[in-house]
């Protein structure tokens, strides 16, 4: 009996681990409402990364055929620069992310990364190249350290510490009685929306992908912490020349972008440009900035 129980116990724990990680993946995909059905073409090649220029070319897409979200949208996100996408709630900003990740395929036009149609590359290589801080970050029922390390499983404890400092969450974690070993998730400690966002930023900095997408990534932070975190993120992105995309309602978090794209009614509302250009041209962005846009409502907080 004794001889048998050892391997059975062992198998039991492997089974539980496996089951837990499958559940975790499920949670992740459910939370992100992910459609994982997109398949590789038989001749799909890994994405050859050359800087990370993204181009949407006449992209048409809707979740339902009778309700297009993007109508022949064209824009270029330059390699190594910070681009912001702004526009009223529901105009399709997060949809741009889902299409880029190929959670869905476009219904018209194409999306290119460094000149390659993303449907011709393997989904795995595509998703490895893009990192995201989503609107709502799924946390695993595990320690804070594990949750950050999910960005890159083989990271050292020092690396976890380093990114946490840059993500402005280290002091908060250190103040917890169990520090980085604090359990979070459904069965762990409740952590705030702003703490969750900073954990997500730590996770992304650890993953360190060539393309980074921040979807309302700092919306739950007080403006002092937000400014400090954005300053750190900006200097990391500049230093590493990463392509980044920021979606934000609070325009003051993106006005220093190298390019601002305004989406509205399924289209690009005006030629993209930097803040000063868009203010001078007196179009949609300038009225958003002035807080005069009724559609934007109270979501727009200016200074
Ligand atoms: P917000 O600023 O509020 O986050 P958004 O600009 O990011 O909005 P999206 O999330 O891209 O907007 O959604 C665009 C539109 O598509 C919305 O009207 C939304 O209700 C709809 N939509 C999003 N996901 C789905 C889905 N899985 N099935 C059907 N409709 C969807």
Boltz pocket constraint, residues with backbone or C-beta under 6 A from the ligand:
constraints:
  - pocket:
      binder: B
      contacts: [[A, 33], [A, 63], [A, 64], [A, 69], [A, 87], [A, 88], [A, 89], [A, 90], [A, 91], [A, 92], [A, 93], [A, 94], [A, 95], [A, 96]]
      max_distance: 6.0
